[in-house]
Amino acid sequence: MAEVARCESTFRHTMADGSVLRGRVDKRDTGVMQINTYYHQKTADALGLDLENFYENMAFARNLYERQGVQPWSASRPCWGNAQLVLR
């Protein structure tokens, strides 16, 4: 998942001004793991996770990975596709 974060956000959660990083193509992509709020906000809310918080963004990414694997990040697969994606 580190390679996904590198490809999605270059490991950044916030911009220089302190605002939460948003996607270039889709502004609903949020934070270090670029979690799309259109698809995942309701689940994040149900889990009590704030996607704008770095730690909670990462926690949601882990939960998402455990449920769906790397499919939610398939758009960036050309960047991370050769990496070993294993959570321990």
N, CA and C of each residue as an Amber inpcrd file, in Angstrom:
protein
   264
   0.8100000  -1.1940000   0.0000000   0.0000000   0.0000000   0.0000000
   0.8560000   1.2620000   0.0000000   2.0920000   1.1260000   0.4430000
   2.9840000   2.2810000   0.3910000   3.1730000   2.7410000  -1.0540000
   3.2790000   1.8010000  -1.9800000   3.4330000   2.1700000  -3.3920000
   2.1760000   2.8500000  -3.9220000   1.0220000   2.4240000  -3.4670000
  -0.2180000   3.0860000  -3.8660000  -0.1990000   4.5310000  -3.3650000
   0.1670000   4.7300000  -2.1030000   0.2310000   6.0860000  -1.5460000
   1.2480000   6.9410000  -2.2880000   2.3770000   6.3390000  -2.6570000
   3.3890000   7.0910000  -3.4150000   2.8130000   7.5430000  -4.7450000
   2.1300000   6.6570000  -5.4200000   1.5700000   6.9790000  -6.7320000
   0.3760000   7.9210000  -6.6370000  -0.4620000   7.7390000  -5.6550000
  -1.6700000   8.5500000  -5.5260000  -1.3890000   9.9680000  -5.0430000
  -0.4650000  10.1170000  -4.0970000  -0.3040000  11.4290000  -3.4530000
   1.1360000  11.8390000  -3.2000000   2.0840000  11.0550000  -3.6510000
   3.5060000  11.2230000  -3.2980000   3.6630000  11.3590000  -1.7770000
   2.8950000  10.5470000  -1.0560000   2.9190000  10.4620000   0.4120000
   2.4440000  11.7390000   1.1090000   1.7520000  12.6080000   0.3940000
   1.2730000  13.8570000   1.0140000  -0.1880000  13.7180000   1.3990000
  -0.5360000  14.2580000   2.5350000  -1.9400000  14.3020000   2.9560000
  -2.4710000  15.7290000   2.8610000  -1.5660000  16.6880000   3.0030000
  -1.9770000  18.0890000   2.9570000  -1.1120000  18.8650000   1.9700000
  -1.6350000  20.0100000   1.5870000  -0.9200000  20.9440000   0.7130000
  -0.0560000  21.8600000   1.5910000   0.7610000  22.6630000   0.9650000
   1.6430000  23.5780000   1.7010000   0.8580000  24.5210000   2.6090000
  -0.3630000  24.8690000   2.2190000  -1.1700000  25.7840000   3.0350000
  -1.9370000  25.0790000   4.1530000  -1.7650000  23.7480000   4.2790000
  -2.4140000  22.9880000   5.3280000  -3.7460000  22.3730000   4.9290000
  -4.2510000  22.7260000   3.7640000  -5.5140000  22.1310000   3.3150000
  -5.2900000  20.6820000   2.8950000  -6.3250000  19.8910000   2.9790000
  -6.2350000  18.4740000   2.6310000  -6.0460000  18.3360000   1.1210000
  -5.1260000  17.4650000   0.7530000  -4.8520000  17.1970000  -0.6580000
  -6.0930000  16.6490000  -1.3460000  -6.4060000  17.1940000  -2.4940000
  -7.5260000  16.7270000  -3.3210000  -6.9880000  16.2610000  -4.6650000
  -7.7170000  15.3830000  -5.3070000  -7.3070000  14.8660000  -6.6050000
  -7.2780000  15.9450000  -7.6700000  -6.3940000  15.7640000  -8.6340000
  -6.3280000  16.6990000  -9.7630000  -7.4840000  16.4690000 -10.7290000
  -7.7910000  15.2180000 -11.0040000  -8.8490000  14.8700000 -11.9480000
 -10.2130000  14.9160000 -11.2670000 -10.2940000  14.3910000 -10.0610000
 -11.5530000  14.3440000  -9.3120000 -11.3070000  14.9170000  -7.9240000
 -11.8520000  16.0720000  -7.6650000 -11.6370000  16.7720000  -6.3860000
 -12.2150000  16.0110000  -5.1980000 -12.9810000  14.9510000  -5.4470000
 -13.5190000  14.1440000  -4.3570000 -12.4980000  13.1390000  -3.8470000
 -11.3820000  12.9500000  -4.5610000 -10.2970000  12.0990000  -4.0850000
  -9.5940000  12.8580000  -2.9640000  -9.4770000  12.2140000  -1.8030000
  -9.1170000  12.9170000  -0.5780000  -7.9180000  12.3050000   0.1320000
  -6.9470000  13.1540000   0.4660000  -5.8530000  12.7760000   1.3390000
  -4.8060000  11.8680000   0.7370000  -3.9850000  11.3360000   1.6200000
  -2.8110000  10.5510000   1.2460000  -3.1660000   9.3370000   0.3920000
  -4.2910000   8.7000000   0.6710000  -4.6950000   7.5170000  -0.0930000
  -5.7070000   7.8500000  -1.1810000  -6.0270000   9.1420000  -1.3320000
  -6.9440000   9.6140000  -2.3730000  -8.2560000   8.8280000  -2.3720000
  -8.8650000   8.7420000  -1.1940000 -10.1430000   8.0680000  -1.0200000
 -11.2380000   8.9490000  -1.6240000 -12.0140000   8.4030000  -2.5390000
 -13.0520000   9.1670000  -3.2120000 -14.2920000   9.2440000  -2.3310000
 -14.6550000  10.4660000  -1.9450000 -15.7760000  10.6500000  -1.0360000
 -17.1160000  10.3180000  -1.6780000 -17.2240000  10.4270000  -2.9810000
 -18.4780000  10.0740000  -3.6560000 -18.8150000   8.6100000  -3.3960000
 -17.8390000   7.7580000  -3.4990000 -18.0530000   6.3230000  -3.3430000
 -17.9390000   5.8340000  -1.9020000 -17.1600000   6.5300000  -1.0690000
 -16.7950000   5.9510000   0.2250000 -17.1890000   6.7600000   1.4580000
 -17.7640000   7.9540000   1.2930000 -18.0750000   8.7850000   2.4560000
 -19.0610000   8.1210000   3.4050000 -20.1130000   7.4980000   2.8840000
 -21.1180000   6.8760000   3.7550000 -20.4990000   5.7670000   4.6030000
 -19.6400000   4.9700000   3.9920000 -18.9790000   3.8910000   4.7410000
 -18.0350000   4.4720000   5.7810000 -17.2830000   5.5030000   5.3930000
 -16.3710000   6.1490000   6.3460000 -17.1590000   6.7110000   7.5320000
 -18.2750000   7.3500000   7.2430000 -19.1150000   7.8880000   8.3130000
 -19.6190000   6.7680000   9.2250000 -20.0500000   5.6660000   8.6350000
 -20.5580000   4.5370000   9.4250000 -19.4670000   3.9540000  10.3190000
 -18.2280000   4.0320000   9.8640000 -17.0920000   3.5430000  10.6510000
 -16.5660000   4.5940000  11.6240000 -17.1330000   5.8010000  11.5530000
 -16.6830000   6.8910000  12.4200000 -15.3340000   7.4490000  12.0230000
 -15.0230000   7.3920000  10.7230000 -13.7160000   7.8550000  10.2410000
 -13.8540000   9.1390000   9.4340000 -12.9630000  10.0880000   9.7080000
 -12.8940000  11.3640000   8.9990000 -11.8030000  11.2450000   7.9360000
 -12.1820000  11.2060000   6.6760000 -11.2190000  11.0170000   5.5930000
 -10.2400000  12.1770000   5.4430000 -10.5330000  13.3030000   6.0790000
  -9.6150000  14.4370000   6.0310000  -8.5310000  14.3600000   7.1110000
  -8.6540000  13.3990000   8.0060000  -7.6420000  13.1570000   9.0280000
  -6.6670000  12.1090000   8.4960000  -5.3710000  12.3940000   8.5580000
  -4.3650000  11.4840000   7.9920000  -4.5140000  10.0510000   8.5000000
  -4.5610000   9.8750000   9.8050000  -4.6110000   8.5330000  10.3880000
  -5.9080000   7.8040000  10.0250000  -6.9920000   8.5490000  10.0020000
  -8.2740000   7.9470000   9.6680000  -8.3820000   7.6590000   8.1730000
  -7.7380000   8.4600000   7.3390000  -7.6570000   8.1840000   5.9040000
  -6.9190000   6.8700000   5.6850000  -5.8230000   6.6820000   6.4050000
  -5.0560000   5.4390000   6.3060000  -5.8570000   4.2530000   6.8480000
  -6.5730000   4.4530000   7.9450000  -7.3890000   3.3750000   8.5140000
  -8.4900000   2.9690000   7.5330000  -9.0990000   3.9440000   6.8930000
 -10.1270000   3.6200000   5.9180000  -9.5140000   2.8840000   4.7240000
  -8.3390000   3.3110000   4.2880000  -7.6660000   2.6370000   3.1710000
  -7.4050000   1.1730000   3.5110000  -6.9930000   0.9100000   4.7220000
  -6.7640000  -0.4840000   5.1290000  -8.0710000  -1.2720000   5.0980000
  -9.1200000  -0.6790000   5.6400000 -10.4290000  -1.3280000   5.6240000
 -10.8840000  -1.5860000   4.1850000 -10.7130000  -0.6040000   3.3340000
 -11.0980000  -0.7310000   1.9330000 -10.2830000  -1.8230000   1.2430000
  -8.9910000  -1.8530000   1.5130000  -8.1270000  -2.8840000   0.9350000
  -8.5550000  -4.2840000   1.3970000  -8.8980000  -4.4050000   2.6550000
  -9.3210000  -5.7050000   3.1820000 -10.6400000  -6.1670000   2.5580000
 -11.4780000  -5.2270000   2.1630000 -12.7630000  -5.5730000   1.5540000
 -12.6800000  -5.7250000   0.0320000 -11.8450000  -4.8940000  -0.6370000
 -11.8710000  -4.8530000  -2.1010000 -10.5010000  -5.0240000  -2.7620000
  -9.4780000  -5.2520000  -1.9570000  -8.1360000  -5.3470000  -2.5400000
  -7.7210000  -4.0130000  -3.1400000  -6.9430000  -4.0510000  -4.1950000
  -6.4270000  -2.8170000  -4.7970000  -7.3510000  -2.2260000  -5.8620000
  -8.4890000  -2.8520000  -6.0960000  -9.4060000  -2.3760000  -7.1380000
  -9.7370000  -0.8890000  -7.0120000  -9.9860000  -0.3390000  -5.8150000
 -10.3150000   1.0810000  -5.7400000  -9.2060000   2.0160000  -6.2440000
  -7.9900000   1.5240000  -6.3330000  -6.8610000   2.3230000  -6.8120000
  -6.4110000   1.8830000  -8.2070000  -7.2830000   1.2240000  -8.9290000
  -6.9000000   0.6600000 -10.2320000  -6.4740000   1.7260000 -11.2450000
  -6.9650000   2.9360000 -11.1150000  -6.5800000   3.9920000 -12.0610000
  -5.0870000   4.2970000 -12.0060000  -4.4760000   4.0940000 -10.8490000
  -3.0390000   4.3710000 -10.7320000  -2.1940000   3.1040000 -10.8710000
  -2.7970000   1.9950000 -11.2750000  -2.0770000   0.7350000 -11.4230000
  -0.8260000   0.8570000 -12.3030000  -0.8350000   1.6280000 -13.3960000
   0.3930000   1.7330000 -14.1910000   1.5990000   2.2180000 -13.3700000
   1.3410000   2.9730000 -12.3330000   2.4190000   3.4800000 -11.4830000
   2.8810000   2.4320000 -10.4720000   1.9480000   1.7820000  -9.7920000
   2.3120000   0.8400000  -8.7120000   2.2080000  -0.6250000  -9.1010000
   1.7920000  -0.9220000 -10.2880000   1.4600000  -2.2720000 -10.6890000
   2.5310000  -3.3170000 -10.5080000   3.8040000  -2.9560000 -10.4970000
   4.8680000  -3.9330000 -10.3270000   5.2650000  -4.1340000  -8.8830000
   4.6600000  -3.3750000  -7.9770000   5.0170000  -3.4570000  -6.5530000
   4.2830000  -4.6130000  -5.8740000   4.8810000  -5.1480000  -4.8450000
   4.2220000  -6.1420000  -4.0020000   3.2810000  -5.3940000  -3.0750000
   1.9800000  -5.6830000  -3.1450000   1.0110000  -4.9930000  -2.3000000
   0.4870000  -5.9570000  -1.2620000   1.1560000  -5.9570000  -0.1220000
   0.7800000  -6.8490000   0.9620000   0.6980000  -6.0470000   2.2390000
  -0.4220000  -6.1520000   2.9280000  -0.5640000  -5.5320000   4.2470000
  -0.2110000  -6.5710000   5.2950000   0.5060000  -6.1830000   6.2730000
   0.8670000  -7.0930000   7.3660000   0.2650000  -6.6020000   8.6440000
